[in-house]
Amino acid sequence: MSNSFQLPIHWADHEDIAMGLYERFGAEFNEGSIYRIRFTDLMQWVLEIPNFKGTPEQCNEGHLEMIQSAWVYEWRDNQK
């Protein structure tokens, strides 16, 4: 599907963000290394996801923690 038809993604869309990060990085990060990513890097990567409409000011530690967890689940699902 082209990006012009996708819904916008916001900070609370943790699963959508996790899928976008997995699509970008694939197996480059595993479960342990996902949890060691610096929040400053994670925030920047999220802001670079196509159709992401959130701002840095809307980001908080809770969102970043939920995104890391969702990314781990996405990584696990793709290891089967």
Secondary structure, 3 states (H helix, E strand, C coil): CCHHHCCCECCCCHHHHHHHHHHHHHHHCCHHHHCCCCHHHHHHHHHCCCCECCCHHHCCHHHHHHHHHHHHHHHHHCCC
